Amino acid sequence: MSLGLGLQIVPTMPVDELLDTVRLAEELGYDYCMVADEGLMHDVYAVLGAAAQTTSTIRLGVVTNPYTRHPAVTAAGVATINELSGGRAFITLVAGGTMVLEPLGLQRSAPAAVMADTIAILRQLWTGEPVTWEGRHHRLRDARLSTGPHDIPIWVAARGERLLALAGKEADGIVLMVKSDLGDALETVSLGGSPTRIYLDRLAYTPQMIQEAKELYGYALMDSPRRMLENLGIDDTTIESLRQAMSAGGPTSVAPLITDEMVAAFQIAGSPDQCREDLANLIGAHDFDVFVINVISPGIDTNRQLLEDVVSFTQELR
């Protein structure tokens, strides 16, 4: 089976530029576009609703969590995108992280149980039938979507063991990142089932991209399970030093402490040829079905080049 290609957009850019990026990705042959629901950035449903009107083939995905919106509200929002796009919507669920939840005063409590409730609510409401249902953290009382039935794939982006196992059992797709952790993560997923495998990476193949990776490395430590930290090859002393630097000065204070080897354990990094080879080897070794490039910064010309480079890197895999 050929490799699917996608992008995830963290909506840091102006909305017009974001929509131009989605259209560009479709023109380049990308199959999937995910937009992250990052709390107080551009509203993901408004953006994808607009994208649905100006694209025709690319699948449009909401990346959201079960805490900032009630799962039933999420079900209605994604169903609306599905109707607007002619059936091209999908959803990627994340457990929610400190950066999104803390500014809103929300706690990331019982993530596996909340995620299980969310998946159940989405699937039941998308039948189009009235739903009365009792979960561990959410409940429905004769709830029914006005949009009728929908067949919408559910992907889960997970790191912890419980969420990985849940994704293996209940999700249509599992989204993974952190290169050195992929084998252990997929082993846990496979205990529950065999969902579509999606690998998400930023790639770093220029000096500027490698420096950017070092500045973003501190975010890898936030909310990460012990297994993942161990697979990154960093000891407790280093972890504590990085966390202190992150707390004191943010990403720019972390960057001087990060080596090229640390970056390479987290993501694919090196020369363009090395990244091309490493990406092909990784996808082959772990049987990934989809590769998603993470678009995290504004700059339409820079992101155009990134999207074109990824098409070139994956040409033989598609």
C-alpha positions in Angstrom: 0.0 0.0 0.0 1.3 3.5 -0.9 2.1 6.0 1.8 -0.5 8.7 2.5 0.8 12.2 3.1 -0.6 14.9 5.4 0.2 18.1 7.3 -0.7 19.3 10.7 -1.0 23.1 11.1 -0.6 24.8 14.4 -2.5 28.0 13.7 0.2 30.5 14.5 -0.2 32.3 11.2 -2.8 34.8 9.9 -6.0 33.0 8.9 -5.6 33.9 5.2 -2.1 32.4 5.2 -3.4 29.3 6.9 -6.1 28.8 4.3 -3.5 29.4 1.5 -1.4 26.6 3.1 -4.3 24.2 3.1 -5.0 24.9 -0.6 -1.3 24.6 -1.5 -1.1 21.2 0.2 -4.1 20.0 -1.8 -2.4 21.3 -5.0 0.8 19.4 -4.1 -1.2 16.1 -3.6 -1.5 15.9 0.1 -4.2 13.6 1.4 -4.8 14.9 4.9 -4.7 18.3 6.6 -5.1 18.6 10.4 -5.5 21.9 12.2 -4.8 22.0 15.9 -7.4 23.3 18.4 -4.9 25.2 20.4 -7.2 26.9 22.8 -6.9 30.6 22.1 -5.5 30.5 18.5 -7.7 30.7 15.5 -10.9 28.6 15.9 -10.4 25.3 14.3 -14.0 24.9 13.2 -14.2 28.3 11.5 -10.9 27.7 9.7 -11.8 24.2 8.5 -15.3 25.4 7.5 -13.7 28.0 5.3 -11.2 25.4 4.0 -14.0 23.0 3.1 -15.4 25.6 0.7 -12.2 26.2 -1.2 -10.8 22.6 -1.5 -12.2 19.5 -3.0 -10.0 16.4 -2.3 -7.9 16.9 0.8 -9.4 15.4 4.0 -9.9 17.9 6.8 -9.1 17.0 10.3 -9.8 18.6 13.7 -7.1 18.0 16.3 -8.8 18.6 19.7 -9.0 17.4 23.3 -11.9 16.2 25.5 -11.5 19.0 28.1 -11.9 22.4 26.4 -15.2 21.4 24.6 -17.8 18.8 25.6 -17.5 15.8 23.4 -21.1 16.2 22.1 -20.2 19.7 21.0 -17.2 18.3 19.3 -19.4 15.7 17.6 -21.6 18.5 16.2 -18.7 20.6 15.1 -16.9 17.8 13.2 -20.2 16.7 11.6 -20.7 20.2 10.3 -17.2 20.1 8.7 -18.1 16.7 7.3 -21.3 18.2 5.7 -19.5 21.3 4.4 -16.7 19.2 2.8 -18.8 16.5 1.3 -17.7 13.8 3.6 -14.0 14.7 4.0 -13.8 15.3 7.8 -11.9 13.3 10.3 -10.8 13.9 13.9 -7.6 13.4 15.9 -8.1 13.3 19.6 -5.4 14.3 22.0 -5.5 14.0 25.8 -4.8 17.7 26.2 -1.5 19.2 27.5 -0.3 21.8 29.9 0.1 24.6 27.3 -3.6 24.4 26.2 -5.3 23.5 29.5 -3.4 25.6 32.0 -4.4 29.1 30.7 -8.0 28.0 30.9 -7.7 26.7 34.5 -8.5 23.1 33.4 -7.0 20.0 34.8 -5.9 17.0 32.7 -7.7 14.5 34.9 -8.2 10.8 34.2 -7.2 11.2 30.5 -7.7 7.6 29.5 -11.2 7.4 30.9 -12.2 10.8 29.5 -10.9 9.8 26.1 -12.8 6.5 26.2 -16.0 8.5 27.0 -15.3 10.9 24.1 -14.8 8.2 21.5 -18.0 6.5 22.6 -20.0 9.7 22.5 -18.7 10.6 19.0 -19.5 7.2 17.6 -23.0 7.1 19.1 -24.0 10.6 18.1 -22.7 10.1 14.6 -25.3 7.3 14.1 -27.9 10.1 13.9 -30.1 8.3 16.4 -31.2 9.7 19.9 -28.6 8.7 22.5 -29.0 8.3 26.2 -25.7 7.1 27.7 -23.8 7.0 30.9 -20.0 7.1 31.0 -17.4 7.6 33.7 -17.1 11.3 33.2 -19.8 12.3 30.6 -23.4 11.5 30.0 -26.0 12.1 27.4 -29.8 12.4 27.9 -31.8 11.8 24.7 -29.1 13.7 22.7 -29.4 13.7 18.9 -27.4 15.5 16.2 -29.6 17.5 13.8 -27.2 16.7 10.9 -28.1 13.0 10.7 -25.6 10.1 10.5 -21.9 10.5 9.6 -19.1 8.1 9.0 -16.1 10.0 10.4 -12.7 8.3 11.2 -11.3 8.8 14.7 -7.6 9.0 15.1 -5.9 9.3 18.5 -2.5 10.9 19.2 -1.2 9.2 22.3 2.0 8.8 24.5 1.0 7.1 27.7 0.5 3.3 27.9 -3.2 3.5 28.7 -4.0 5.8 25.9 -1.9 3.8 23.5 -3.8 0.6 24.5 -7.1 2.4 24.1 -6.2 3.7 20.7 -5.3 0.2 19.6 -8.7 -1.1 20.7 -11.0 1.8 19.8 -9.5 4.2 17.3 -9.3 4.1 13.5 -5.8 5.5 13.5 -2.9 6.1 16.0 -0.8 9.2 15.6 2.8 8.8 17.0 5.8 11.0 17.2 9.2 10.9 19.0 11.4 8.7 16.8 13.2 6.8 19.4 9.9 5.7 21.1 8.1 4.4 18.1 8.8 0.7 18.7 7.7 0.6 22.3 4.6 2.7 21.5 3.5 0.5 18.7 4.0 -2.6 20.7 1.5 -1.3 23.2 -0.9 -0.3 20.5 -0.8 -3.7 18.9 -2.0 -5.3 22.1 -5.4 -3.8 21.4 -5.7 -3.9 17.6 -4.2 -2.7 14.4 -5.4 0.9 13.6 -4.0 2.9 10.7 -0.5 4.0 11.7 0.4 7.7 11.3 3.8 9.2 12.0 4.0 12.9 12.8 7.4 14.7 12.5 8.7 18.2 11.9 11.9 17.2 10.1 15.1 19.2 10.4 17.4 19.4 7.4 18.8 22.9 7.5 20.8 24.7 10.2 17.8 26.9 10.9 15.5 23.9 11.3 17.9 22.1 13.6 18.2 25.3 15.8 14.4 25.5 15.8 14.2 21.9 16.9 16.5 22.7 19.8 14.3 25.6 20.9 11.2 23.4 20.8 12.8 20.4 22.6 11.7 21.6 26.0 8.1 21.0 25.0 8.9 17.3 24.5 9.4 17.1 28.3 6.0 18.4 29.2 3.4 15.7 30.1 5.7 13.0 28.7 5.6 9.5 30.3 8.7 8.0 31.8 9.0 5.4 29.0 9.3 8.2 26.4 11.9 10.1 28.4 14.0 7.0 28.8 13.8 6.3 25.1 15.1 9.8 24.4 18.2 8.8 26.3 18.3 11.6 28.8 18.9 11.0 32.5 17.0 12.5 35.5 19.6 15.2 36.1 19.4 16.4 32.4 15.6 16.3 32.5 15.5 18.5 35.7 18.0 21.0 34.2 16.0 21.3 31.0 12.7 21.7 32.9 14.3 24.5 35.1 15.6 26.2 32.0 12.2 26.0 30.3 10.5 27.4 33.4 13.0 30.2 33.8 13.4 31.4 30.2 11.3 29.3 27.8 12.5 27.6 24.6 15.4 30.0 24.0 16.9 29.0 27.4 16.6 25.3 26.6 18.3 25.4 23.2 21.9 25.8 24.4 21.5 22.7 26.4 20.4 20.5 23.5 22.8 18.5 21.4 22.4 17.4 17.9 22.2 13.8 19.2 19.3 14.7 21.4 17.4 16.3 18.5 18.1 13.2 16.4 16.6 10.9 19.1 13.4 13.0 19.1 12.9 13.6 15.3 14.3 13.0 11.9 17.3 15.4 11.5 20.4 15.8 9.4 21.2 16.6 5.8 18.3 16.5 3.2 19.6 13.1 1.8 20.0 11.7 5.3 16.4 12.8 6.3 15.1 11.3 3.1 16.8 8.0 3.8 15.9 8.0 7.5 12.2 8.7 6.8 12.0 5.9 4.3 13.7 3.4 6.7 11.5 4.5 9.6 8.3 4.2 7.6 9.3 0.8 6.3 10.5 -0.5 9.7 7.3 0.4 11.5 4.7 -0.1 8.6 3.4 3.5 8.8 0.4 4.2 6.5 0.6 8.0 6.6 3.3 10.5 7.2 2.3 14.0 8.5 4.6 17.0 8.5 4.1 19.4 11.4 3.7 23.0 10.2 4.2 25.2 13.3 5.4 28.6 12.1 4.1 31.3 9.9 5.7 32.2 6.5 4.0 31.0 3.4 7.2 30.9 1.3 9.0 28.8 4.0 6.1 26.5 4.4 5.7 26.1 0.6 9.3 24.9 0.4 8.7 22.6 3.4 5.7 21.0 1.8 7.4 20.7 -1.6 10.5 19.1 0.1 8.3 16.5 1.9 6.7 15.6 -1.4 10.2 15.0 -2.8 11.4 13.1 0.2 8.4 10.7 0.0 8.0 10.4 -3.7 9.3 6.8 -3.9 7.1 5.8 -1.0 3.9 7.0 -2.6 
